Amino acid sequence: MGLVTPNPGTIIWMVIIFGITLFILRKFAWKPILNALKDRENSIANALSTADQARKEVEGLKADNEKIIREARKEKDIILKEAREIKDKMIEEAKAKAAFETQKSIEQARLQIEAEKIAAIGEIKQQVAILSVQIAEKIIRKELANKGEQEKMVNDILDGIKLN
């Protein structure tokens, strides 16, 4: 039972050794341990503060990115609108030019048809005149085949002409 019951001499020596250990720890180890803990606490506080600042910067960057994206979308919409307007304008110009060219071609065709019509009428008149002369020539030859008829015709013509 000697192990379970403390001996008064052992207790005194334990107290003395504990005191010396406490004194040595306090003299040499306590300040560096506390300083290390304080440094550790400061570094953790600095890390938390840096993380908070980084989080705020990230939120600011997100807001800036969203603003930039909105502006880019607005610019895209403006560019697309301008492109549509230019396309519509080009289509309208092409339609107007096509209509003008069509009208011009129609007018040229009409003028050409009119010129060909006038030329055809002139040619028909010329052919009618030639035919008329040929018919008249044949009729006159037939009627004037006889000398008496010729003299009678000349006299009738002379009587029909009035001299001034």
Order of alpha helices (4+ residues) and beta strands (2+ residues): alpha-alpha-alpha
